[in-house]
């Protein structure tokens, strides 16, 4: 039985975003990408057992040289920008790495900082777990980690006010049950640190409505809600997410693939504000000078980054899908899990195989099996090559139940002691606020506000 407390010995991640200095590898990879120009991500390995993570492989850069950035700042940004590429291109360049941080951000000898969060809406499902939360637990030993429950994001669509505090608390309990350790990571509720909303307002002045209205998640969610019912908060939500990340001078943001575009916006806003208000301009205002924000990178896992629906291998597993049969919720009882797997969509091909585009359900379920058993992709491919659907589904259901059972048991323990959870959340918020307030004060100063 795999234990979610155990950190897998090797985890492979893709880092989307700026890398340090790997110019030669970047140039070679950029040439490849120019011909293939899909999503420009490169992989690297993090050794997460006893070794510190290695960032040795070339990484991609999701930096986008936007024309508005150039226009607004009136020429070449002071931060390095990939000037060799046309506007809109992603690249494998070594874009601006601000070397000075405004809120006592980490010098190189200090642990890098990692932040992430999940919305307390609906049930936390296998996609949230495999795409994000499971990976957090592997990072908390190596990095300074802050994990928050993004309750302010939960009100961007119609919601039940009676339930919000309950689901917020339950989401925090799930973090801990999945192995997030409050002695290593700061766990807190987003709305308990007021700086999130304040910085969002300041960043809003540099975010553009056109850019926000073209965000994929906004377009999808607003289409579903019907345009008349769409809140302003749904449109400006990515600015709040940028604030969540930039407040903490974060280096890495472990998320599923659907958050990549939000991370790109965050990076753009960081560079824009750094350029407009940081450096010498900030110094003239009495500040330290240098970059106001660190430009963060998304950390996307190679498997589990996009867990698909059980009823349609081409749609993402989602909290908002109308049918509960389409997802495995982390707290689903054993019989429900077995039943959902038994009824999930299959195909009529013989055997089981990864990566056949005509068999999205098969590939998805094999990946889930791989992740919950802790086996390698090759081991799973070998084990299941001649299996029929019936046998595979039984094995998958058993593996899922074995993996989720200890999480569910811990969840029950944690939620039975309200005082413990309150203490964890208030301590987490206190630590987070110290970092966040320092960033916020610097931004107020650099943007010219009268000191309090
Ligand atoms: P949310 O709550 O929609 O999802 C939480 C995390 O789960 C990942 N995820 C998935 N991963 C793989 N397969 C899936 N089917 C799947 N569905 C969801 C998401 O990528 C995410 O990592 N905007 C964010 C929350 C947020 C945030 C932040 C995250 C707000 N501020 C700052 C990081 C840093 C969201 O709505 O996630």
Boltz pocket constraint, residues with backbone or C-beta under 6 A from the ligand:
constraints:
  - pocket:
      binder: B
      contacts: [[A, 115], [A, 116], [A, 117], [A, 118], [A, 119], [A, 120], [A, 126], [A, 127], [A, 128], [A, 129], [A, 130], [A, 131], [A, 132], [A, 150], [A, 153], [A, 240], [A, 241], [A, 244], [A, 245], [A, 253], [A, 254], [A, 255], [A, 256], [A, 257], [A, 258], [A, 259], [A, 262], [A, 304], [A, 305], [A, 306], [A, 307], [A, 308], [A, 316], [A, 317], [A, 318]]
      max_distance: 6.0
